[in-house]
Amino acid sequence: MDCGSLALKGGWVATQNADREILKADVLIENGRITQIGEVGSADEVIDVSGCAVIPGLINAHTHVSMTLMRGIADDVNLEKFLEKTFKVDAMRTPDDIRLGAELGSLEMLRSGCTSFVDMYYGQNEIAKAVTDIGIRGFLGWVVLDEQFTTQKGSPLANCENFIDSHKGLERIHPLVALQGVYVCSEDTLLKAKDLAYRKDTLLHIHLSETRKEVYGHQASTGKRPADWLHDIGFLCDKLLAAHCAWLTMDEMRKMAETGVSAAHCPVSNMKLASGFEAPIPEMQALGIPVGLGTDGCSSQNRLDMWGEMKTCALLHKAQRLDASVMSAQRVFDMATIEGARALGMDRELGSIETGKMADLAVIDMKHPAMVPTFQNNLISNLVYSCQSDCVLHTVVNGRIVMKNRNIVTLDEGNIITRAQNMSEKFFL
């Protein structure tokens, strides 16, 4: 789609390029791509961003966006009781409320400068409609599991393939194959899902080693820990993005690194569900495993706020390791941007502000009280430790302004909020 040209002029640009340069520069966007960084002349639309920081759009590497309508439905319980409650509600859901939940979640993410998200759910055709209408970028995984465990009509694997075939190549829609986890996926299902991902050239996504119960239960039934077992059956591969990874051994991590697996770290959800105090992220990164940052769904995390996720990620690892340097602001910001893109195999297109890349950007108000004082040398620290969603002024996805001056311009936000409040009531009765 031809979006015309857009110039963001006079801001500090946190490029997230290989040198992590922060430049005082303009950014020119043409036809959805970044075409110039420097002194820019005229454009179809010019926005003065002096006193602001221009950053790559944040990437939420794991969520369940439609579960926004289930926010607060299963708090203060462990994962097993949480799943029991949410699976019951899932069975009640309609196409209309799946779409509405995705609209509400997309609103929340765009307001916080998050321009891409990786999703795992069924009914992705409805979620894709919401993504298309509101203007966010969605990596949408139709969830696959053994037929005996599903509430889906028909075969989950066939449903996933149909979704991919009908949505691949659409603007801002990146369909993929998603698997619930080893506890509801047989070896046959897993390998057929992997084959589907290779045949369709898509990403493969799975919950992995999220809880101690999952790991020990799988070990009791197969004699192997989940990641070891997945390696031995030939499932681990460079198309795989594994979410959570809270209970991994060094040997499992080495196998993941050797096979090219990426990870999505969800610290807030893992802490809230008491799934695991800390995933071994520093060890994974030392092995070269790309690690992105995710919120998980609103029914377990309650917010789709990448700013809170970044700060929590940094503090959690510092506290657990008794080492204030172990997870620096720059490393965490990388996880939400360029490393998140690398985890998705999209680092040539997303995650940094460089010429030729897709124009997914956010503009941060450095005059917001939470961001004062900000200078070039403390910008990244302030973004990770101080920034919050209402510091985001503008959000641009694929070269199109979707939020301007804190107002969503693509859909009626008030209407979505009112309908979401009313439609979700049935889940809480």
C-alpha positions in Angstrom: 0.0 0.0 0.0 1.3 3.4 -1.0 1.3 5.5 2.2 3.0 8.5 0.7 6.0 10.1 2.4 6.3 11.0 6.1 9.2 13.0 7.7 9.8 12.9 11.4 12.0 16.0 12.0 14.3 17.2 14.8 14.3 14.3 17.2 16.9 12.0 18.8 16.9 8.7 16.8 17.7 5.6 18.8 18.7 3.6 15.7 19.4 0.2 17.3 21.8 -0.4 14.4 24.9 -2.5 14.9 26.7 0.4 16.6 23.6 1.3 18.7 24.0 4.9 17.4 21.8 7.7 18.9 21.6 10.5 16.3 20.1 13.9 16.2 18.4 13.4 12.8 15.3 13.4 10.7 13.7 10.2 9.5 12.1 10.0 6.0 9.6 7.3 5.3 8.4 6.5 1.8 5.9 3.8 0.8 6.2 2.0 4.1 10.1 2.0 4.2 12.7 4.1 5.9 14.5 5.8 3.1 16.7 8.5 4.7 18.2 9.3 8.2 19.8 12.7 8.4 18.7 16.1 7.2 15.4 15.6 5.3 13.7 18.1 3.0 10.0 18.0 2.1 7.5 15.2 2.5 3.8 14.7 2.1 3.4 14.9 5.9 5.9 16.4 8.3 5.8 15.9 12.1 8.0 18.0 14.3 9.5 15.6 16.9 11.9 18.0 18.5 12.2 17.2 22.2 11.3 13.6 21.4 13.0 10.3 20.8 12.3 8.2 17.7 12.7 4.5 18.5 12.0 1.2 16.6 8.5 -0.1 17.2 8.6 -2.5 20.2 8.1 -6.2 19.4 5.9 -8.3 21.7 7.4 -11.8 21.1 4.6 -13.8 22.8 1.0 -13.1 23.7 -2.6 -14.2 23.3 -4.1 -10.9 22.2 -7.8 -11.9 22.3 -7.5 -12.8 26.0 -7.8 -9.1 26.9 -11.5 -9.8 27.5 -10.4 -12.2 30.2 -8.3 -9.7 32.1 -8.4 -10.5 35.8 -10.4 -13.6 35.4 -8.0 -16.1 37.0 -5.6 -14.1 39.3 -3.6 -15.4 42.2 -3.6 -19.1 41.2 -0.9 -21.3 39.7 -0.7 -22.2 36.0 -2.7 -25.4 36.3 -5.7 -23.7 37.9 -5.3 -20.8 35.6 -5.5 -23.1 32.5 -8.5 -24.9 33.9 -10.4 -21.6 34.2 -9.2 -20.1 30.9 -9.9 -23.3 28.9 -13.5 -23.2 30.3 -13.9 -19.7 29.1 -12.2 -20.4 25.7 -15.0 -23.0 25.0 -17.6 -20.1 25.3 -15.9 -17.7 22.9 -17.5 -16.5 19.7 -15.8 -15.1 16.5 -17.1 -11.6 17.4 -15.6 -11.5 20.9 -12.3 -13.0 19.6 -12.1 -10.2 17.1 -13.1 -7.6 19.7 -10.5 -8.9 22.2 -7.9 -8.5 19.5 -9.0 -4.9 18.8 -8.8 -4.0 22.5 -5.3 -5.7 22.8 -4.0 -4.0 19.7 -5.2 -0.6 21.0 -3.3 -1.2 24.2 -0.1 -2.2 22.4 -0.2 0.6 19.8 -0.7 3.2 22.6 2.5 1.9 24.2 4.6 2.1 20.9 4.4 -1.7 20.3 4.0 -2.2 16.6 4.4 -6.0 16.2 3.2 -9.0 18.3 3.5 -12.8 18.1 0.2 -14.4 18.9 -0.9 -17.9 19.8 -4.6 -18.7 19.7 -7.4 -20.3 17.6 -9.8 -18.1 15.6 -6.8 -16.3 14.0 -8.9 -15.3 11.0 -10.9 -13.0 13.4 -7.7 -11.7 14.9 -6.3 -11.0 11.4 -9.4 -8.8 10.7 -8.6 -6.8 13.8 -4.9 -6.5 12.9 -5.9 -5.3 9.4 -8.4 -2.7 10.5 -6.4 -1.2 13.4 -3.0 -1.1 11.6 -0.7 -3.2 13.8 1.6 -5.9 12.6 0.7 -9.5 13.6 2.6 -12.7 13.6 -0.4 -14.9 14.0 -0.1 -18.5 15.1 -3.2 -20.8 14.9 -2.8 -23.0 17.9 -2.2 -26.7 17.2 -2.7 -29.6 19.7 -3.9 -33.2 19.7 -7.6 -33.4 18.6 -8.5 -35.2 21.9 -7.6 -32.0 23.9 -9.1 -29.3 21.7 -12.3 -27.4 21.7 -11.8 -26.4 18.1 -14.1 -27.8 15.4 -12.2 -30.1 13.0 -8.5 -30.8 13.0 -6.3 -28.1 14.6 -3.5 -28.9 12.1 -5.9 -28.5 9.1 -7.3 -25.3 10.6 -3.8 -23.9 10.9 -2.9 -24.8 7.4 -6.1 -23.2 6.0 -5.4 -20.1 8.0 -1.8 -19.9 6.6 -3.0 -20.5 3.0 -5.7 -17.8 3.2 -3.6 -15.1 4.9 0.0 -15.5 3.7 1.2 -12.5 1.8 -1.4 -10.0 3.2 -0.1 -6.7 4.4 1.2 -6.8 8.1 -0.1 -10.4 8.5 2.5 -13.0 9.1 0.8 -16.4 9.7 2.6 -19.1 11.5 2.3 -22.5 13.1 1.8 -22.5 16.9 1.7 -25.4 19.4 0.3 -25.4 22.8 3.0 -27.5 24.5 4.3 -31.0 25.0 1.6 -31.7 27.5 -1.1 -31.7 24.8 1.0 -32.4 21.7 2.1 -35.9 20.7 5.2 -36.6 18.7 3.1 -37.1 15.6 1.4 -33.7 16.1 4.7 -32.0 16.7 6.4 -33.4 13.7 3.5 -32.8 11.4 3.4 -29.2 12.6 7.1 -28.8 11.9 6.6 -30.2 8.4 3.8 -27.7 7.9 6.0 -24.8 8.9 8.7 -25.9 6.5 6.2 -26.5 3.6 4.7 -23.0 4.1 8.0 -21.3 5.1 6.6 -19.9 8.4 7.7 -19.5 11.9 7.0 -22.3 14.4 6.0 -21.2 18.0 5.6 -23.3 21.2 5.3 -23.0 25.0 8.3 -24.7 26.3 9.4 -25.7 29.9 7.1 -23.1 31.4 6.6 -24.8 34.8 8.4 -27.3 36.9 5.3 -29.6 36.8 5.4 -29.6 33.0 9.1 -30.6 33.0 8.9 -33.2 35.7 5.6 -34.6 34.3 7.1 -35.0 30.9 10.2 -36.5 32.3 8.1 -39.1 34.2 6.2 -40.1 31.1 9.0 -40.1 28.5 12.2 -40.3 30.6 13.4 -37.0 29.2 13.0 -33.3 29.9 10.9 -31.5 27.2 13.7 -29.7 25.3 15.8 -32.9 25.4 12.9 -34.9 24.1 12.1 -32.3 21.4 15.7 -32.4 20.3 15.7 -36.2 20.1 12.6 -36.5 18.0 14.0 -33.9 15.6 11.6 -31.1 16.4 14.1 -28.3 17.4 15.0 -26.2 14.4 15.9 -22.7 13.3 12.2 -21.8 12.6 11.3 -22.4 16.3 10.5 -19.6 18.7 10.0 -21.1 22.2 8.1 -19.1 24.8 8.9 -19.0 28.5 11.9 -21.5 28.8 11.9 -21.1 32.6 13.1 -24.6 33.4 16.1 -25.4 31.1 19.4 -27.1 31.8 22.6 -26.0 30.2 22.6 -29.1 28.1 19.1 -28.3 26.8 20.2 -24.7 26.1 23.2 -25.9 24.1 20.9 -28.1 22.0 18.6 -25.2 21.3 21.6 -23.0 20.3 23.0 -25.7 18.0 19.7 -26.1 16.2 19.0 -22.4 15.9 16.1 -22.1 18.3 15.0 -18.6 19.5 13.2 -17.8 22.7 10.6 -15.4 24.1 11.1 -14.3 27.7 7.9 -13.4 29.7 9.1 -12.4 33.1 5.9 -10.8 34.5 3.6 -13.7 33.6 6.1 -16.2 34.9 6.4 -14.4 38.2 2.6 -13.8 38.6 1.8 -17.5 37.9 4.8 -18.6 40.1 5.9 -20.7 37.1 9.5 -20.1 37.7 11.5 -17.4 39.4 13.7 -16.7 36.5 14.4 -18.1 33.1 18.2 -18.6 32.4 18.3 -15.7 29.9 21.9 -14.6 30.5 23.1 -18.2 29.8 20.9 -18.4 26.7 22.2 -15.1 25.4 25.8 -16.2 26.1 25.2 -19.2 23.9 24.0 -17.0 21.1 20.3 -17.8 21.4 18.2 -14.8 20.2 15.9 -13.8 23.0 12.9 -11.5 22.6 10.6 -10.2 25.2 6.9 -11.0 25.5 4.0 -10.0 27.8 2.0 -13.3 27.5 -1.8 -12.8 27.5 -3.9 -10.5 29.6 -5.4 -13.3 31.6 -2.1 -14.1 33.1 -0.1 -10.8 32.8 -3.1 -8.4 32.9 -1.3 -5.9 30.7 0.2 -5.8 27.2 2.8 -3.2 28.4 6.3 -3.7 27.0 7.6 -0.9 29.2 6.7 -2.7 32.4 8.0 -5.9 30.9 11.4 -4.3 30.1 11.9 -2.9 33.6 10.7 -6.1 35.3 13.1 -8.1 33.1 16.1 -6.0 34.1 15.2 -5.9 37.8 14.4 -9.6 38.1 17.7 -10.8 36.8 19.7 -8.3 38.8 17.9 -9.3 42.0 18.2 -13.0 41.4 21.9 -12.9 40.5 22.8 -10.2 43.1 24.5 -8.4 40.2 23.4 -5.0 39.1 25.2 -5.3 35.8 23.9 -8.6 34.6 20.9 -7.3 32.6 21.8 -3.8 31.4 19.3 -1.3 30.0 20.8 -1.6 26.6 20.5 -5.4 26.6 16.9 -5.3 27.6 16.0 -2.6 25.0 17.7 -4.9 22.5 15.3 -7.7 23.5 12.3 -5.5 22.9 13.6 -4.3 19.5 16.4 -5.8 17.3 16.8 -9.0 19.3 13.1 -9.5 19.2 13.2 -9.1 15.4 16.1 -11.6 15.3 14.1 -14.1 17.3 11.4 -13.9 14.7 13.9 -14.1 11.8 12.9 -10.6 10.8 16.0 -8.6 11.8 16.7 -7.6 8.1 13.2 -5.9 8.1 12.4 -4.9 11.6 13.9 -3.9 15.0 16.1 -1.0 14.1 15.9 2.4 12.3 18.0 1.8 9.2 17.4 2.7 5.6 15.6 0.1 3.7 13.8 -1.4 6.7 10.1 -1.4 7.3 8.9 1.8 8.9 7.6 0.6 12.2 8.4 3.3 14.7 7.3 5.1 17.9 7.9 8.6 19.1 8.6 9.2 22.8 7.9 12.5 24.5 11.1 13.3 26.4 9.3 16.3 28.0 6.9 13.9 29.9 7.7 14.2 33.6 8.7 10.5 33.7 11.4 11.2 31.1 13.0 14.4 32.5 15.9 14.8 32.4 16.9 12.9 29.3 20.1 13.4 27.3 21.8 11.4 24.6 23.9 9.4 27.2 21.0 8.4 29.4 18.2 7.9 26.8 18.3 4.1 26.7 18.4 3.9 30.5 15.4 6.2 30.8 13.5 4.2 28.1 13.9 1.0 30.1 13.6 2.3 33.7 11.4 5.4 33.4 9.3 5.3 30.3 5.6 4.4 30.4 2.9 4.0 27.8 1.6 7.6 28.1 5.0 8.9 27.1 4.3 7.6 23.6 3.1 10.4 21.3 3.0 8.8 17.9 3.1 5.2 16.5 3.8 4.4 12.9 3.4 0.9 11.4 4.5 0.1 7.8 4.9 3.8 7.2 1.3 4.7 8.3 0.5 6.8 11.3 -1.8 4.7 13.5 -1.6 6.9 16.6 -1.0 10.7 16.4 -0.7 12.9 19.4 -1.9 10.0 21.6 -5.0 9.5 19.6 -5.7 6.2 17.7 -6.7 7.3 14.2 -7.7 4.0 12.6 -10.6 2.8 14.7 -13.1 4.3 17.2 -11.3 3.6 20.6 -14.3 4.6 22.7 -16.6 2.2 20.9 -14.1 -0.7 21.3 -13.8 -0.1 25.0 -17.5 0.1 25.6 -18.3 -3.0 23.6 -15.4 -4.9 25.2 -16.7 -4.1 28.7 -20.2 -5.3 27.8 -19.2 -8.3 25.8 -16.8 -9.7 28.5 -19.5 -9.7 31.2 -20.6 -13.2 30.3 -17.1 -14.6 31.2 -17.3 -13.3 34.8 -20.8 -14.4 35.8 
